[in-house]
Amino acid sequence: MKKHNFYAGPSILSQYTIDKTIEGIRDFAGSGLSVLEISHRSKEFIACMNETIALVKELLDVPSGYQVIFLGGGASLQFAMVPMNLMNSKSAYLNTGEWANKALKEAKLYGEVTEVASSKESNYNYIPKNYVVPSDADYFHVTTNNTIFGTSLKSDPDVPVPLVADMSSDIFSRPVDVSKYSLIYAGAQKNLGPAGVTVVIIKESVLGRVNRAIPTMLDYRTHIKAESMFNTPPVFAVYAAQQTLVWLKGLGGVKAMHKKNTEKARMLYDEIDRNKLFVPTIKDEEDRSIMNICFVMADGYKELEKPFSEFAKSRGIVGIEGHRSVGGFRASTYNALPVESITALIDAMKEFESKN
Ligand SMILES: *Cc1c(COP(=O)(O)O)cnc(C)c1O
């Protein structure tokens, strides 16, 4: 039986992505070779890489002056590559969660870091506002969607310095004004494809301003120049990501997807707010993520956490357990999660309520 997959990452992919990937494993682009065994220098794979980059540019409406590259090392490597490539002496970070905090920690290896605001003291259950970004910072870093805590930034911050964003868990879920950012990065395994590849969108003019020596593999310019083929790229992961982008384009792109995601999230938050057994961990609607929806058992029902988990599992609902630092539940509702899965979870919550 096909499960309702609410895992936070790696996470659900569209059936189209799965089917096309299986096809490519058997015979990649009519080459008579599997995507698992084909040379990254083959004309078929070069075409795949170029098409994938073109789709990213098209779907996110990436302006000229920006480059799109595919790298290994996950979003976590970007925590280090960003300061290495962009920070001469100072940077600023908004601390909205565990990933933001990890990014900030890496930046400290390369200079002075200002934490402009933090919601750590309340277990990251809101997005700080009204902070000041120092105008002498080389860049300002934000995490647009906080995967673990279920908060998100609803608008692009207007700041006087280059803006850098970790969009690992909300890229392609909504339209983004890329021109407001100098660098955007995202690990693929939340909303794009299988684990193993990271997409980076960079404004070229922000590169080449730092004095330090940068190892060749960690220098963005290396990968821009080599068109993501400096060394062997994650061929399989890029191919699978391409299928997701084709699927997304066919559905009407990020605008149509955003509408669908907003509706899915509204349905689930409405039920969490209504159901006596559950409470949302993010109170302020403005801060609520539409990708990772967190909730816990209400007072008086705490002992029902495990039983609800089991009950949901019996309905084919998997991956709803919250991250260990929040507890309770987290339903990840990425692009590929169908509305039927939301309905299945809501039905389970209602039925569990009537039994308790
Ligand atoms: C998952 C995640 C990461 C870590 O990604 P890796 O590819 O595992 O390094 C970083 N930031 C955010 C917002 C994430 O959701």
The ligand as an SDF file (V2000), in Angstrom:
LIG
                    3D

 15 15  0  0  0  0  0  0  0  0999 V2000
   17.4280   19.9410    5.8040 C   0  0  0  0  0  0  0  0  0  0  0  0
   17.9140   21.3030    5.9380 C   0  0  0  0  0  0  0  0  0  0  0  0
   19.2950   21.6050    5.9490 C   0  0  0  0  0  0  0  0  0  0  0  0
   20.3540   20.5380    5.9030 C   0  0  0  0  0  0  0  0  0  0  0  0
   20.4640   20.0070    4.6540 O   0  0  0  0  0  0  0  0  0  0  0  0
   21.5900   18.9290    4.3020 P   0  0  0  0  0  0  0  0  0  0  0  0
   21.4050   18.8160    2.8240 O   0  0  0  0  0  0  0  0  0  0  0  0
   21.2520   17.6930    5.0580 O   0  0  0  0  0  0  0  0  0  0  0  0
   22.8930   19.4740    4.6740 O   0  0  0  0  0  0  0  0  0  0  0  0
   19.6590   22.9270    6.0370 C   0  0  0  0  0  0  0  0  0  0  0  0
   18.7570   23.9120    6.1180 N   0  0  0  0  0  0  0  0  0  0  0  0
   17.4360   23.6650    6.1120 C   0  0  0  0  0  0  0  0  0  0  0  0
   16.4690   24.7950    6.2090 C   0  0  0  0  0  0  0  0  0  0  0  0
   16.9820   22.3560    6.0320 C   0  0  0  0  0  0  0  0  0  0  0  0
   15.6680   22.1040    6.0310 O   0  0  0  0  0  0  0  0  0  0  0  0
  1  2  1  0
  2  3  1  0
  2 14  2  0
  3  4  1  0
  3 10  2  0
  4  5  1  0
  5  6  1  0
  6  7  2  0
  6  8  1  0
  6  9  1  0
 10 11  1  0
 11 12  2  0
 12 13  1  0
 12 14  1  0
 14 15  1  0
M  END
$$$$
